[in-house]
Amino acid sequence: MIMGRPISRPELADERLRMRVRNLPTQLERARARVRQLEQQAREWKLHDLIQERAQ
């Protein structure tokens, strides 16, 4: 409720949009962290595959 009156649909939509926009930096940082994690994993697997090939 804004100032004790019911929220109209456009106001509700605006507030939802504001919340989503406010969350974007957090989501972006989470996505970047996930990308770093996946890149690290890919490097480890590539290294593991190279070691396996050398062992044969």
All heavy atoms as a GROMACS GRO file, in nm:
protein
  478
    1MET      N    1   0.084  -0.119   0.000
    1MET     CA    2   0.000   0.000   0.000
    1MET      C    3   0.088   0.125   0.000
    1MET      O    4   0.182   0.135   0.078
    1MET     CB    5  -0.090   0.002   0.123
    1MET     CG    6  -0.183  -0.116   0.135
    1MET     SD    7  -0.352  -0.076   0.099
    1MET     CE    8  -0.398   0.019   0.243
    2ILE      N    9   0.053   0.217  -0.086
    2ILE     CA   10   0.125   0.344  -0.092
    2ILE      C   11   0.034   0.450  -0.031
    2ILE      O   12  -0.077   0.471  -0.079
    2ILE     CB   13   0.163   0.380  -0.237
    2ILE    CG1   14   0.257   0.274  -0.295
    2ILE    CG2   15   0.226   0.518  -0.244
    2ILE    CD1   16   0.283   0.288  -0.442
    3MET      N   17   0.081   0.514   0.075
    3MET     CA   18   0.006   0.619   0.144
    3MET      C   19  -0.137   0.576   0.179
    3MET      O   20  -0.232   0.650   0.160
    3MET     CB   21   0.004   0.749   0.060
    3MET     CG   22   0.143   0.806   0.039
    3MET     SD   23   0.144   0.960  -0.051
    3MET     CE   24   0.083   0.912  -0.210
    4GLY      N   25  -0.153   0.451   0.225
    4GLY     CA   26  -0.280   0.404   0.276
    4GLY      C   27  -0.389   0.381   0.174
    4GLY      O   28  -0.503   0.361   0.210
    5ARG      N   29  -0.356   0.384   0.044
    5ARG     CA   30  -0.460   0.354  -0.054
    5ARG      C   31  -0.418   0.232  -0.136
    5ARG      O   32  -0.300   0.203  -0.146
    5ARG     CB   33  -0.486   0.475  -0.146
    5ARG     CG   34  -0.367   0.517  -0.226
    5ARG     CD   35  -0.396   0.646  -0.302
    5ARG     NE   36  -0.276   0.696  -0.366
    5ARG     CZ   37  -0.227   0.647  -0.481
    5ARG    NH1   38  -0.286   0.550  -0.544
    5ARG    NH2   39  -0.117   0.698  -0.533
    6PRO      N   40  -0.516   0.161  -0.193
    6PRO     CA   41  -0.482   0.043  -0.273
    6PRO      C   42  -0.393   0.081  -0.392
    6PRO      O   43  -0.405   0.191  -0.446
    6PRO     CB   44  -0.617  -0.008  -0.322
    6PRO     CG   45  -0.719   0.059  -0.238
    6PRO     CD   46  -0.659   0.186  -0.190
    7ILE      N   47  -0.304  -0.010  -0.429
    7ILE     CA   48  -0.212   0.017  -0.540
    7ILE      C   49  -0.282  -0.017  -0.671
    7ILE      O   50  -0.342  -0.124  -0.684
    7ILE     CB   51  -0.085  -0.069  -0.524
    7ILE    CG1   52  -0.014  -0.036  -0.393
    7ILE    CG2   53   0.009  -0.047  -0.642
    7ILE    CD1   54   0.102  -0.127  -0.361
    8SER      N   55  -0.276   0.074  -0.765
    8SER     CA   56  -0.335   0.047  -0.897
    8SER      C   57  -0.244  -0.048  -0.973
    8SER      O   58  -0.126  -0.061  -0.943
    8SER     CB   59  -0.350   0.178  -0.975
    8SER     OG   60  -0.223   0.227  -1.012
    9ARG      N   61  -0.298  -0.112  -1.074
    9ARG     CA   62  -0.219  -0.206  -1.154
    9ARG      C   63  -0.094  -0.142  -1.215
    9ARG      O   64   0.012  -0.202  -1.208
    9ARG     CB   65  -0.306  -0.270  -1.262
    9ARG     CG   66  -0.400  -0.375  -1.206
    9ARG     CD   67  -0.428  -0.481  -1.310
    9ARG     NE   68  -0.518  -0.583  -1.257
    9ARG     CZ   69  -0.479  -0.686  -1.183
    9ARG    NH1   70  -0.354  -0.702  -1.154
    9ARG    NH2   71  -0.567  -0.774  -1.141
   10PRO      N   72  -0.106  -0.022  -1.276
   10PRO     CA   73   0.016   0.038  -1.333
   10PRO      C   74   0.123   0.062  -1.227
   10PRO      O   75   0.241   0.040  -1.250
   10PRO     CB   76  -0.032   0.169  -1.393
   10PRO     CG   77  -0.178   0.150  -1.416
   10PRO     CD   78  -0.226   0.056  -1.310
   11GLU      N   79   0.080   0.106  -1.107
   11GLU     CA   80   0.178   0.128  -0.999
   11GLU      C   81   0.244  -0.002  -0.958
   11GLU      O   82   0.364  -0.007  -0.932
   11GLU     CB   83   0.110   0.192  -0.878
   11GLU     CG   84   0.079   0.338  -0.893
   11GLU     CD   85   0.002   0.393  -0.774
   11GLU    OE1   86  -0.009   0.323  -0.672
   11GLU    OE2   87  -0.046   0.507  -0.784
   12LEU      N   88   0.164  -0.107  -0.952
   12LEU     CA   89   0.216  -0.238  -0.915
   12LEU      C   90   0.318  -0.285  -1.019
   12LEU      O   91   0.426  -0.334  -0.985
   12LEU     CB   92   0.099  -0.337  -0.906
   12LEU     CG   93   0.122  -0.463  -0.825
   12LEU    CD1   94   0.159  -0.428  -0.681
   12LEU    CD2   95  -0.004  -0.549  -0.826
   13ALA      N   96   0.284  -0.267  -1.148
   13ALA     CA   97   0.375  -0.306  -1.255
   13ALA      C   98   0.504  -0.224  -1.247
   13ALA      O   99   0.613  -0.278  -1.264
   13ALA     CB  100   0.308  -0.287  -1.390
   14ASP      N  101   0.490  -0.094  -1.220
   14ASP     CA  102   0.609  -0.008  -1.206
   14ASP      C  103   0.697  -0.055  -1.093
   14ASP      O  104   0.820  -0.061  -1.105
   14ASP     CB  105   0.568   0.138  -1.179
   14ASP     CG  106   0.518   0.209  -1.304
   14ASP    OD1  107   0.528   0.150  -1.413
   14ASP    OD2  108   0.469   0.323  -1.291
   15GLU      N  109   0.636  -0.088  -0.980
   15GLU     CA  110   0.714  -0.132  -0.863
   15GLU      C  111   0.784  -0.264  -0.892
   15GLU      O  112   0.900  -0.282  -0.857
   15GLU     CB  113   0.621  -0.146  -0.741
   15GLU     CG  114   0.695  -0.175  -0.612
   15GLU     CD  115   0.807  -0.076  -0.580
   15GLU    OE1  116   0.793   0.044  -0.613
   15GLU    OE2  117   0.909  -0.120  -0.523
   16ARG      N  118   0.714  -0.355  -0.960
   16ARG     CA  119   0.775  -0.483  -0.996
   16ARG      C  120   0.895  -0.461  -1.088
   16ARG      O  121   0.998  -0.525  -1.072
   16ARG     CB  122   0.672  -0.573  -1.065
   16ARG     CG  123   0.636  -0.692  -0.979
   16ARG     CD  124   0.552  -0.791  -1.054
   16ARG     NE  125   0.420  -0.797  -0.995
   16ARG     CZ  126   0.306  -0.771  -1.058
   16ARG    NH1  127   0.306  -0.739  -1.185
   16ARG    NH2  128   0.192  -0.779  -0.996
   17LEU      N  129   0.878  -0.372  -1.184
   17LEU     CA  130   0.986  -0.341  -1.278
   17LEU      C  131   1.105  -0.279  -1.204
   17LEU      O  132   1.220  -0.316  -1.228
   17LEU     CB  133   0.934  -0.245  -1.386
   17LEU     CG  134   1.022  -0.225  -1.508
   17LEU    CD1  135   1.052  -0.358  -1.577
   17LEU    CD2  136   0.955  -0.129  -1.605
   18ARG      N  137   1.076  -0.188  -1.111
   18ARG     CA  138   1.183  -0.126  -1.032
   18ARG      C  139   1.260  -0.232  -0.953
   18ARG      O  140   1.384  -0.227  -0.945
   18ARG     CB  141   1.126  -0.020  -0.937
   18ARG     CG  142   1.121   0.119  -0.998
   18ARG     CD  143   1.100   0.225  -0.892
   18ARG     NE  144   0.968   0.215  -0.831
   18ARG     CZ  145   0.858   0.270  -0.883
   18ARG    NH1  146   0.864   0.339  -0.994
   18ARG    NH2  147   0.742   0.257  -0.822
   19MET      N  148   1.187  -0.327  -0.895
   19MET     CA  149   1.252  -0.435  -0.818
   19MET      C  150   1.343  -0.517  -0.909
   19MET      O  151   1.455  -0.550  -0.872
   19MET     CB  152   1.147  -0.527  -0.755
   19MET     CG  153   1.070  -0.465  -0.641
   19MET     SD  154   1.172  -0.435  -0.496
   19MET     CE  155   1.198  -0.604  -0.442
   20ARG      N  156   1.294  -0.548  -1.029
   20ARG     CA  157   1.374  -0.628  -1.123
   20ARG      C  158   1.499  -0.552  -1.164
   20ARG      O  159   1.608  -0.610  -1.172
   20ARG     CB  160   1.290  -0.666  -1.244
   20ARG     CG  161   1.188  -0.775  -1.212
   20ARG     CD  162   1.099  -0.805  -1.328
   20ARG     NE  163   1.173  -0.858  -1.441
   20ARG     CZ  164   1.120  -0.883  -1.560
   20ARG    NH1  165   0.992  -0.859  -1.580
   20ARG    NH2  166   1.193  -0.931  -1.657
   21VAL      N  167   1.484  -0.424  -1.191
   21VAL     CA  168   1.599  -0.342  -1.230
   21VAL      C  169   1.699  -0.335  -1.116
   21VAL      O  170   1.820  -0.344  -1.138
   21VAL     CB  171   1.553  -0.200  -1.275
   21VAL    CG1  172   1.673  -0.107  -1.289
   21VAL    CG2  173   1.477  -0.209  -1.406
   22ARG      N  174   1.648  -0.322  -0.993
   22ARG     CA  175   1.735  -0.316  -0.876
   22ARG      C  176   1.815  -0.445  -0.860
   22ARG      O  177   1.927  -0.445  -0.812
   22ARG     CB  178   1.650  -0.292  -0.751
   22ARG     CG  179   1.714  -0.198  -0.652
   22ARG     CD  180   1.621  -0.164  -0.537
   22ARG     NE  181   1.511  -0.080  -0.580
   22ARG     CZ  182   1.384  -0.095  -0.538
   22ARG    NH1  183   1.351  -0.190  -0.453
   22ARG    NH2  184   1.290  -0.014  -0.582
   23ASN      N  185   1.754  -0.558  -0.900
   23ASN     CA  186   1.820  -0.689  -0.885
   23ASN      C  187   1.919  -0.720  -0.997
   23ASN      O  188   1.996  -0.815  -0.986
   23ASN     CB  189   1.716  -0.800  -0.879
   23ASN     CG  190   1.642  -0.800  -0.746
   23ASN    OD1  191   1.693  -0.752  -0.646
   23ASN    ND2  192   1.521  -0.851  -0.746
   24LEU      N  193   1.916  -0.643  -1.105
   24LEU     CA  194   2.002  -0.675  -1.220
   24LEU      C  195   2.151  -0.682  -1.186
   24LEU      O  196   2.217  -0.777  -1.228
   24LEU     CB  197   1.977  -0.575  -1.335
   24LEU     CG  198   1.849  -0.600  -1.415
   24LEU    CD1  199   1.831  -0.489  -1.518
   24LEU    CD2  200   1.852  -0.735  -1.483
   25PRO      N  201   2.207  -0.586  -1.113
   25PRO     CA  202   2.351  -0.596  -1.083
   25PRO      C  203   2.387  -0.725  -1.009
   25PRO      O  204   2.490  -0.787  -1.038
   25PRO     CB  205   2.379  -0.474  -0.996
   25PRO     CG  206   2.270  -0.377  -1.030
   25PRO     CD  207   2.149  -0.461  -1.062
   26THR      N  208   2.299  -0.766  -0.917
   26THR     CA  209   2.323  -0.890  -0.843
   26THR      C  210   2.318  -1.010  -0.937
   26THR      O  211   2.405  -1.098  -0.932
   26THR     CB  212   2.214  -0.908  -0.734
   26THR    OG1  213   2.212  -0.789  -0.654
   26THR    CG2  214   2.244  -1.028  -0.646
   27GLN      N  215   2.218  -1.012  -1.025
   27GLN     CA  216   2.206  -1.122  -1.120
   27GLN      C  217   2.326  -1.126  -1.214
   27GLN      O  218   2.376  -1.233  -1.246
   27GLN     CB  219   2.076  -1.109  -1.199
   27GLN     CG  220   1.953  -1.134  -1.114
   27GLN     CD  221   1.825  -1.106  -1.189
   27GLN    OE1  222   1.823  -1.035  -1.289
   27GLN    NE2  223   1.715  -1.161  -1.142
   28LEU      N  224   2.371  -1.008  -1.256
   28LEU     CA  225   2.486  -1.000  -1.346
   28LEU      C  226   2.611  -1.055  -1.276
   28LEU      O  227   2.686  -1.132  -1.335
   28LEU     CB  228   2.508  -0.854  -1.388
   28LEU     CG  229   2.622  -0.828  -1.486
   28LEU    CD1  230   2.600  -0.903  -1.618
   28LEU    CD2  231   2.635  -0.679  -1.513
   29GLU      N  232   2.631  -1.017  -1.151
   29GLU     CA  233   2.748  -1.065  -1.077
   29GLU      C  234   2.741  -1.216  -1.058
   29GLU      O  235   2.842  -1.285  -1.072
   29GLU     CB  236   2.759  -0.993  -0.942
   29GLU     CG  237   2.889  -1.020  -0.871
   29GLU     CD  238   3.013  -1.015  -0.961
   29GLU    OE1  239   3.031  -0.916  -1.035
   29GLU    OE2  240   3.092  -1.111  -0.959
   30ARG      N  241   2.622  -1.268  -1.030
   30ARG     CA  242   2.606  -1.414  -1.016
   30ARG      C  243   2.638  -1.483  -1.147
   30ARG      O  244   2.703  -1.589  -1.147
   30ARG     CB  245   2.463  -1.448  -0.974
   30ARG     CG  246   2.440  -1.433  -0.827
   30ARG     CD  247   2.315  -1.507  -0.783
   30ARG     NE  248   2.270  -1.453  -0.656
   30ARG     CZ  249   2.150  -1.401  -0.634
   30ARG    NH1  250   2.061  -1.397  -0.729
   30ARG    NH2  251   2.119  -1.354  -0.516
   31ALA      N  252   2.590  -1.426  -1.257
   31ALA     CA  253   2.615  -1.486  -1.388
   31ALA      C  254   2.765  -1.485  -1.419
   31ALA      O  255   2.819  -1.583  -1.470
   31ALA     CB  256   2.537  -1.413  -1.497
   32ARG      N  257   2.832  -1.374  -1.388
   32ARG     CA  258   2.977  -1.365  -1.413
   32ARG      C  259   3.052  -1.468  -1.329
   32ARG      O  260   3.147  -1.529  -1.378
   32ARG     CB  261   3.027  -1.224  -1.380
   32ARG     CG  262   2.990  -1.124  -1.486
   32ARG     CD  263   3.047  -0.987  -1.452
   32ARG     NE  264   3.024  -0.893  -1.559
   32ARG     CZ  265   3.000  -0.764  -1.540
   32ARG    NH1  266   2.996  -0.714  -1.419
   32ARG    NH2  267   2.981  -0.685  -1.643
   33ALA      N  268   3.010  -1.485  -1.204
   33ALA     CA  269   3.074  -1.584  -1.117
   33ALA      C  270   3.056  -1.724  -1.175
   33ALA      O  271   3.149  -1.805  -1.174
   33ALA     CB  272   3.017  -1.575  -0.976
   34ARG      N  273   2.937  -1.751  -1.226
   34ARG     CA  274   2.909  -1.882  -1.286
   34ARG      C  275   2.995  -1.905  -1.410
   34ARG      O  276   3.048  -2.014  -1.430
   34ARG     CB  277   2.760  -1.890  -1.321
   34ARG     CG  278   2.717  -2.021  -1.381
   34ARG     CD  279   2.705  -2.131  -1.278
   34ARG     NE  280   2.658  -2.254  -1.341
   34ARG     CZ  281   2.719  -2.371  -1.328
   34ARG    NH1  282   2.827  -2.382  -1.254
   34ARG    NH2  283   2.672  -2.478  -1.388
   35VAL      N  284   3.010  -1.800  -1.491
   35VAL     CA  285   3.095  -1.811  -1.611
   35VAL      C  286   3.239  -1.841  -1.570
   35VAL      O  287   3.303  -1.930  -1.627
   35VAL     CB  288   3.088  -1.682  -1.696
   35VAL    CG1  289   3.199  -1.679  -1.801
   35VAL    CG2  290   2.951  -1.670  -1.763
   36ARG      N  291   3.290  -1.769  -1.468
   36ARG     CA  292   3.427  -1.795  -1.419
   36ARG      C  293   3.440  -1.939  -1.372
   36ARG      O  294   3.540  -2.006  -1.401
   36ARG     CB  295   3.462  -1.698  -1.305
   36ARG     CG  296   3.495  -1.558  -1.353
   36ARG     CD  297   3.560  -1.474  -1.243
   36ARG     NE  298   3.471  -1.451  -1.130
   36ARG     CZ  299   3.387  -1.347  -1.120
   36ARG    NH1  300   3.379  -1.258  -1.218
   36ARG    NH2  301   3.311  -1.333  -1.015
   37GLN      N  302   3.339  -1.987  -1.301
   37GLN     CA  303   3.341  -2.124  -1.250
   37GLN      C  304   3.345  -2.224  -1.365
   37GLN      O  305   3.424  -2.320  -1.362
   37GLN     CB  306   3.216  -2.144  -1.164
   37GLN     CG  307   3.203  -2.280  -1.100
   37GLN     CD  308   3.067  -2.297  -1.032
   37GLN    OE1  309   2.980  -2.211  -1.042
   37GLN    NE2  310   3.049  -2.407  -0.964
   38LEU      N  311   3.262  -2.201  -1.466
   38LEU     CA  312   3.257  -2.293  -1.581
   38LEU      C  313   3.387  -2.288  -1.661
   38LEU      O  314   3.434  -2.392  -1.709
   38LEU     CB  315   3.138  -2.260  -1.671
   38LEU     CG  316   3.001  -2.292  -1.611
   38LEU    CD1  317   2.890  -2.236  -1.698
   38LEU    CD2  318   2.984  -2.442  -1.592
   39GLU      N  319   3.445  -2.168  -1.676
   39GLU     CA  320   3.573  -2.157  -1.747
   39GLU      C  321   3.682  -2.234  -1.674
   39GLU      O  322   3.763  -2.304  -1.736
   39GLU     CB  323   3.613  -2.010  -1.762
   39GLU     CG  324   3.531  -1.936  -1.866
   39GLU     CD  325   3.559  -1.787  -1.868
   39GLU    OE1  326   3.608  -1.732  -1.767
   39GLU    OE2  327   3.529  -1.724  -1.972
   40GLN      N  328   3.684  -2.222  -1.541
   40GLN     CA  329   3.782  -2.295  -1.460
   40GLN      C  330   3.763  -2.445  -1.476
   40GLN      O  331   3.860  -2.519  -1.496
   40GLN     CB  332   3.767  -2.254  -1.312
   40GLN     CG  333   3.863  -2.326  -1.219
   40GLN     CD  334   4.008  -2.293  -1.247
   40GLN    OE1  335   4.042  -2.180  -1.281
   40GLN    NE2  336   4.095  -2.391  -1.234
   41GLN      N  337   3.638  -2.488  -1.473
   41GLN     CA  338   3.607  -2.630  -1.489
   41GLN      C  339   3.652  -2.680  -1.626
   41GLN      O  340   3.710  -2.788  -1.638
   41GLN     CB  341   3.456  -2.649  -1.472
   41GLN     CG  342   3.415  -2.787  -1.434
   41GLN     CD  343   3.267  -2.792  -1.399
   41GLN    OE1  344   3.185  -2.741  -1.474
   41GLN    NE2  345   3.234  -2.851  -1.286
   42ALA      N  346   3.628  -2.599  -1.728
   42ALA     CA  347   3.668  -2.637  -1.864
   42ALA      C  348   3.820  -2.652  -1.873
   42ALA      O  349   3.870  -2.745  -1.936
   42ALA     CB  350   3.617  -2.534  -1.964
   43ARG      N  351   3.893  -2.558  -1.809
   43ARG     CA  352   4.040  -2.567  -1.809
   43ARG      C  353   4.086  -2.695  -1.740
   43ARG      O  354   4.176  -2.764  -1.788
   43ARG     CB  355   4.102  -2.445  -1.739
   43ARG     CG  356   4.108  -2.321  -1.827
   43ARG     CD  357   4.195  -2.213  -1.768
   43ARG     NE  358   4.142  -2.161  -1.643
   43ARG     CZ  359   4.054  -2.061  -1.635
   43ARG    NH1  360   4.009  -2.003  -1.743
   43ARG    NH2  361   4.011  -2.019  -1.518
   44GLU      N  362   4.022  -2.728  -1.628
   44GLU     CA  363   4.059  -2.849  -1.554
   44GLU      C  364   4.032  -2.975  -1.638
   44GLU      O  365   4.113  -3.066  -1.640
   44GLU     CB  366   3.984  -2.856  -1.421
   44GLU     CG  367   4.034  -2.753  -1.320
   44GLU     CD  368   3.943  -2.738  -1.199
   44GLU    OE1  369   3.847  -2.817  -1.185
   44GLU    OE2  370   3.969  -2.647  -1.119
   45TRP      N  371   3.918  -2.978  -1.705
   45TRP     CA  372   3.886  -3.093  -1.788
   45TRP      C  373   3.980  -3.105  -1.906
   45TRP      O  374   4.022  -3.215  -1.943
   45TRP     CB  375   3.741  -3.084  -1.838
   45TRP     CG  376   3.640  -3.113  -1.730
   45TRP    CD1  377   3.664  -3.172  -1.609
   45TRP    CD2  378   3.501  -3.082  -1.733
   45TRP    NE1  379   3.547  -3.181  -1.537
   45TRP    CE2  380   3.446  -3.126  -1.611
   45TRP    CE3  381   3.418  -3.022  -1.827
   45TRP    CZ2  382   3.311  -3.112  -1.581
   45TRP    CZ3  383   3.283  -3.007  -1.797
   45TRP    CH2  384   3.232  -3.052  -1.676
   46LYS      N  385   4.015  -2.992  -1.967
   46LYS     CA  386   4.107  -2.993  -2.080
   46LYS      C  387   4.242  -3.048  -2.035
   46LYS      O  388   4.302  -3.132  -2.101
   46LYS     CB  389   4.123  -2.851  -2.135
   46LYS     CG  390   4.192  -2.845  -2.270
   46LYS     CD  391   4.198  -2.702  -2.322
   46LYS     CE  392   4.083  -2.675  -2.416
   46LYS     NZ  393   4.090  -2.541  -2.476
   47LEU      N  394   4.286  -3.002  -1.919
   47LEU     CA  395   4.412  -3.049  -1.862
   47LEU      C  396   4.403  -3.200  -1.834
   47LEU      O  397   4.495  -3.276  -1.868
   47LEU     CB  398   4.442  -2.973  -1.732
   47LEU     CG  399   4.578  -2.996  -1.668
   47LEU    CD1  400   4.690  -2.956  -1.764
   47LEU    CD2  401   4.589  -2.918  -1.538
   48HIS      N  402   4.292  -3.241  -1.776
   48HIS     CA  403   4.270  -3.383  -1.745
   48HIS      C  404   4.275  -3.467  -1.874
   48HIS      O  405   4.340  -3.571  -1.878
   48HIS     CB  406   4.135  -3.400  -1.676
   48HIS     CG  407   4.099  -3.542  -1.648
   48HIS    ND1  408   4.158  -3.615  -1.547
   48HIS    CD2  409   4.011  -3.627  -1.708
   48HIS    CE1  410   4.108  -3.737  -1.546
   48HIS    NE2  411   4.019  -3.747  -1.642
   49ASP      N  412   4.208  -3.417  -1.980
   49ASP     CA  413   4.208  -3.488  -2.109
   49ASP      C  414   4.349  -3.498  -2.166
   49ASP      O  415   4.388  -3.602  -2.220
   49ASP     CB  416   4.115  -3.420  -2.209
   49ASP     CG  417   3.967  -3.439  -2.172
   49ASP    OD1  418   3.938  -3.523  -2.083
   49ASP    OD2  419   3.882  -3.369  -2.229
   50LEU      N  420   4.426  -3.388  -2.156
   50LEU     CA  421   4.565  -3.390  -2.206
   50LEU      C  422   4.648  -3.493  -2.131
   50LEU      O  423   4.724  -3.568  -2.191
   50LEU     CB  424   4.628  -3.252  -2.190
   50LEU     CG  425   4.592  -3.147  -2.295
   50LEU    CD1  426   4.648  -3.011  -2.254
   50LEU    CD2  427   4.647  -3.187  -2.431
   51ILE      N  428   4.630  -3.499  -2.000
   51ILE     CA  429   4.704  -3.595  -1.918
   51ILE      C  430   4.666  -3.738  -1.959
   51ILE      O  431   4.751  -3.825  -1.973
   51ILE     CB  432   4.678  -3.570  -1.768
   51ILE    CG1  433   4.741  -3.437  -1.725
   51ILE    CG2  434   4.732  -3.685  -1.683
   51ILE    CD1  435   4.697  -3.387  -1.589
   52GLN      N  436   4.536  -3.759  -1.981
   52GLN     CA  437   4.488  -3.892  -2.023
   52GLN      C  438   4.552  -3.932  -2.157
   52GLN      O  439   4.595  -4.045  -2.174
   52GLN     CB  440   4.335  -3.894  -2.036
   52GLN     CG  441   4.262  -3.884  -1.903
   52GLN     CD  442   4.284  -4.004  -1.813
   52GLN    OE1  443   4.303  -4.116  -1.862
   52GLN    NE2  444   4.283  -3.984  -1.684
   53GLU      N  445   4.554  -3.836  -2.252
   53GLU     CA  446   4.611  -3.865  -2.385
   53GLU      C  447   4.761  -3.901  -2.374
   53GLU      O  448   4.808  -3.991  -2.438
   53GLU     CB  449   4.594  -3.745  -2.477
   53GLU     CG  450   4.452  -3.726  -2.527
   53GLU     CD  451   4.433  -3.596  -2.601
   53GLU    OE1  452   4.533  -3.536  -2.647
   53GLU    OE2  453   4.318  -3.552  -2.614
   54ARG      N  454   4.832  -3.824  -2.291
   54ARG     CA  455   4.975  -3.847  -2.274
   54ARG      C  456   5.001  -3.984  -2.211
   54ARG      O  457   5.101  -4.048  -2.240
   54ARG     CB  458   5.037  -3.740  -2.182
   54ARG     CG  459   5.035  -3.599  -2.236
   54ARG     CD  460   5.153  -3.570  -2.324
   54ARG     NE  461   5.175  -3.428  -2.348
   54ARG     CZ  462   5.103  -3.353  -2.432
   54ARG    NH1  463   5.000  -3.406  -2.493
   54ARG    NH2  464   5.132  -3.228  -2.452
   55ALA      N  465   4.908  -4.028  -2.123
   55ALA     CA  466   4.926  -4.153  -2.050
   55ALA      C  467   4.911  -4.274  -2.144
   55ALA      O  468   4.964  -4.381  -2.114
   55ALA     CB  469   4.824  -4.161  -1.936
   56GLN      N  470   4.839  -4.257  -2.253
   56GLN     CA  471   4.815  -4.371  -2.343
   56GLN      C  472   4.937  -4.404  -2.426
   56GLN      O  473   5.014  -4.322  -2.463
   56GLN     CB  474   4.697  -4.341  -2.433
   56GLN     CG  475   4.565  -4.345  -2.356
   56GLN     CD  476   4.447  -4.303  -2.443
   56GLN    OE1  477   4.464  -4.276  -2.562
   56GLN    NE2  478   4.330  -4.297  -2.384
   0.00000   0.00000   0.00000
